[in-house]
Structure formats: structure tokens, C-alpha cells
């Protein structure tokens, strides 16, 4: 079952994602919308990382930050991958929503490193 969801998540044509799916009414639209919302907060995470990691390195605690980030990535994946195990057409939406929620929480934690 998981390979099918990986197909839905990663291989489907991305032309549908070129415009916002958040106005749509189908489950596929909701799945793409959830992914778009995650991408936005993930982009913020990447911007924060580019700012915070060099500052942490300069203070001498960049290694600790990197270790924490790697642990968070493993934990996030372990938590969110479970959303795919139930199957169903909404599983991708639940997965991307989980990814978004985990990333929002991580963004808040990263901001404390400022």
C-alpha cells in the first residue's frame, strides 16, 4: 500500500501543483493543498536554518544545533510516516498536515536559538 501513496505524493504530475489546490473541492486538491502548506513552512525553516546555523557556529554551539536538527528530522519522519499506514485517499493529506505541524513547531524551536 505504501508504494501507491509514495506515487501519489511524489510522482504525480506537478502541473496541478503549479496553481493553488486550496480552492479545490476534491480529495486530490486537499492532498495537494496540504503539501503546499507544508512547503511554505518548510521554506521558512530553511531560511531560519541559514540564519541560525552560522550564528550558532560562531557561538560555538553549532554542533549541538546540528545534532538537535538531525534528531528532529528522524522524529518528524517517524511520527508522520505513520499517517500513511492507514491507507485511503486522505492519507497524503494527513501526512502533509503532520509534516506541516511538526515543521511549525520546529520553526518555533529554532527561533529560540536566535
Secondary structure, DSSP 8 states (H G I E B T S, - for coil): -HHHHHIIIIIS-GGGGGS--TT--SHHHHHHHHHHHHHHHHHHHHHHHHHHHHHHHHHT-HHHHHHHHHHHHHHHHHHHHGGGTT-STTHHHHHHHHHHHHHHHHHHHHHTT-
